[in-house]
Each structure stands twice: as C-alpha cells, then as structure tokens.
Amino acid sequence: MWPFGKKTADRVSDAIKENKQLSGLGLNVQEKGGTVTLSGIAPSQAHVNLARIVAEGVNGVKSVDVSGVTVQAPAGAQTQAAAPQSSGGPTVRTASTGSTQTAEQEIEDSSRVAKEVLSAIRSNGELKDDPIDVLQSGKSVILRGVVDSDHELRLAEQLARGVSGVTGVDVSGLKVHEGAKELAKEKDEQGETVYTVQAGDTLSKIAQRYYGDMNAYGKIAQYNNIANPDHIEVGQKIRIPA
C-alpha cells in the first residue's frame, strides 16, 4: 500500500510520467533528504515551472532544484526573423505560433490549479501530516495516499473541489488506514517508510499493521534480507516495501 515503501524519487517520477504535458520529456529525477533534483530538456519555461509544482505535490518533498532542466524550444516553434530589407521592402516579425501560446497558457493555468490545491491540503490542520500526493492532470487533480478516516478523505476531496478552476477530483487512489500519520512518519534518506521494532513485535504483526495482511510478512523479510522471519530485535530498523 502506498505510501509505505515507495521511494520519494520514484513517486516524483511517477507523477511526472502521469502528467500529460510532462510525460514525454524524459526528465531525470534524483532525491536525497527531501530535496528533489530534476534534469533534462523542456520545451518552455512553463514546462519547467509545472515540473517543479508536480514534484512539490509529492509528500515528503521539501525542495525542488530545476537548475538542471534546460529550456530548448522545439524546431518550428517560432518563426525566424528575416534579414533586414532595403527601404520599403517586406519584413517578418518574430512571433510564437498561436498553438504554442495556447499550450503554454494551458500549462500555466494547470500549474496554478495544482499549486492552490496543494496549498489548501497542506495548510489544513487535519490533513497536513497525512501522506497525500497531489497529482495534476490538466485542470483536474488526483489525490493519492493514505488518510486516517473517511472524514479526512471527504475533507481532502472537498478542499480540492473548492479551488477555483478545478474541473475534477479523483480520490480513487486515496485510502483510509487508521493511524496513517504515525505509520508513515519515519522515513529513511530515500523517503522509504521505516519501522522501528518494539517489544512484542513480530513480522506478522508489522505486516498486519501496514498491509492489513499478516501473511505479507515474507515480503518484508525478503526486502530487508532477514534470513529468519521469526527473529527480529527491539530497536531494529525495518524498511516497508511497496
């Protein structure tokens, strides 16, 4: 169950790939300690701005560095200015095509919507500590993650729908799991969920806590290279796989 186990960089990469304006750019994503670094080529500054906002929408991201993204307009995006003509001769003005202007305006509008939804959720006292990703799809948003209750799920959807310009809200990827805030609280440097073994714990109990299935203990054991699933120690750090 997300967000338990999936690295922050992988979730940012997924969010970018699922965004229709960014999916084909092939941007590289690196993350360390909550800082995400994006690199690659984008056709406009509007795309760069959108990539930053999409990355910021992933829970656990503290800052985004886009200095490694180079803006390179695709061939044919602009008409070239003609060489100076003699007096009275025709001239050609440099101008972006109408389609490019429309596309960039759409990206700017989508960026604003995504940023305002993210702000609404992160500034809400009940939701600010929930592991929720805000993904952007045009002027619609996708909420993905885990909340503590049905009330919080409805609240997240209500806040998103209340943002001006939002045309749709998809909460199918937002799950209810009691104690979600606490379960997702401890992370390693890659953003993976980590659990510290307490007295009386077994891998079966830990699997039940995170997956609702005690028989999933084998997945945890394999992911952490635990040879004997019946032997874990108090204080041991265990990474929770997706």
N, C-alpha and C positions, 0 to 999 in steps of 0.2 A: 504493500500500500504506500503510495506517495504521501508525504514527502520522506517517509522513513527509508533511508538508504540511498537515494539517488543524489549523486554529487551536484553541487550548485552549478558547476560549469556545464554539466550535461543538461540540466533543466533550462539554463540560458540558451544553449544550443538548440534545444527542442523548441523553445519559444520563438526563436528567430526563424527556424525552418517552417514553423506553422503559420508565420505571418506572410500573407500573400505578397506584400511589397518587398520583403527581405529574403524570401525563401531561396531565390535563385542566385544570391550574391556570393554564397560560399564563404561567409565571414568566419574567421577563426576565433575561437573563444578559449581564453585561459582564465583561471581564477585561483586566488590564494588569499586566505584570510578575509574573505568577503569583498575583495577588490577584483573586479572583472576587467580584463583587458581584451578589447576587440581589435582585430586587424584584418586587412583585406582591401577590396576596392568597392566603392559605392558610386552610383551614377550622379548623385547630387548631395548637397549638404542636408537636404530634407531627409534623405535616407539615413544619413549618419545620426541625425537627431532622433529619428524614430528608433534606430537600433539601440541608442542609449536608453531611451524610455522603455523599450521592450525588456532590456536587461535589468533595469531598475525595478521592473514589475515582478521579478523573481524573488521570492522570500529568501532572506539571508544575504542578499547583495547590498553592500554598504556604499560602494562607489564604483563608477564605471569610467574607464580610460578608453577614449576613442581616438587617441592621437595616432594610432597605427592604422587607421582607416583612411585611405587616400580617395579623394573625390576625383573621378575621371568620367566625364560625360561621354556617353556612347556616341559612336560615329553617326553623323546626321542629325544630332540633337539640335544643333544650331547651324544657321546659315552663315557662311563666311562673308565678311565684309569685302566688297570689291575694291580693287586698287583705285586710287584717286583718278578721276577722269578729267579731261580738259574742260575748260569752262563751257558750261551749257550741256555737258554730257550727262548720261543717266548715272545714278548712284544706287547702291543696295545697302540697306540698313541691316545691321546685325540684330537678330531677334530670335528668341526661343520660339519653337513651334507651339501652336495652341495646345496640342495634345500633351506636350511636356509641361506646360503651365498647369493644365488641369490635373495631371498626375501628381505634381509636386504639391499643389494646393490640397489635394485629397490626402496626401501623406501628412501634411501639416495639421489638417483638421483631425485626422485619426490620432495623431500624436497628442493633441490637446485632450481628446476624449480619454485616452488611456491614462494620461497623467492625472487627470482630475479624478478618475475612478480609483486609481491607486492611492491618491491623497485622501480621499474620503474613507477608504477602508483602513489605511494605516493610522489615521488620526482618530479613529473611533476607539473609545476606551475598552469596549468588549472584544474587539477584533484585532487590535494592534499587535497582540502577541501570538495570534493564530498563524500557523504556517500556510499562508494563502498566496498563490501566484496569480497575478493579473495579466492575462494574455490578451493581446489586441488583434482583432480581425476586422479591418475596415473600421466602421463606427460601432461595431459590436464588441463586446468583451467576453472573455472566457475566464471563469474563476475556477481555479484548480488547487486542491489541497485538502486540509482537514480542519474542522471546527469542533468545538466541544458539544454542541447541541443543535437541535432543529431550529431553535430560536436564533442562534448565531448564523445558521445557514440562510434563513429568511432575511435576517438583518443585512447580511452581505449583499444579497440579491437586491434588496430594497435600496440600499445606498448606491449601488451601481446603476440601477434604473433611474435614480433620482438625478443623475448627472446630465446636464443639458447636452443634447446631441447624440446620446446613446440610443442606438436603434434596436439593440437586442442584448440579452444577458444569458449566457449558457452556464448553468451551475451543475451540469451532469458530472463534472469531474471534482466537485466539492463534496467531500464525505463527512459524515458525522462519526466521531470516535471520541468517547469520553476520555478526558484527560489529555487531549491532543496537544495542548500548550506545553504540558510538562514532558510528554513523551518526545517532543521534537526540540526540546530546549538545549540539550547538549550536542554540540557538533565538533567534528574534527576540522583540520585546516582545509580540507577539500569540501566541507559542507555536508559530509555524510553524518547521519544520526548515530550517536554513540550512547550506549547504555552502560552505567557502572553497576556491576553486580553487587547486590545487597544480601545480607544474611537470609538464608532460606530460599534463595532464588535457584531455579533450575532453568535449563534452556527451554524446556516445555512451557514454563510459566512466562518466560520472556517472549516466546513466540505467541502465546495467547494474548499477551498484553499489546503487542504491536500488530499482529495479523488477525487476531480473533480465532486462531487455529493453533492449538498446542502441538499438532503434528508437524508444523513447519520448522521445528527445532533443527532438523537436519540441514536446512538451507543456511541457518545462522552458523551452525558448526562448520560447514564447508567453507563459508565465506571468511571465517576467522581462523581457518586452519586448526580447528580444535579436534584433535585425534579421538579423544574420549568425550562424547557429549554429556556423560554423567559426571564429569569432573570440571567444575569451574570454581574460581576462587573469589571471595569477597574483595571488592576493590578492582577487580579485573575490568578492563575496558573492552566492550564488545560492540563492533560495528554492526548496524542493522541493514541488511541488503534490501534492495527494492523488490 
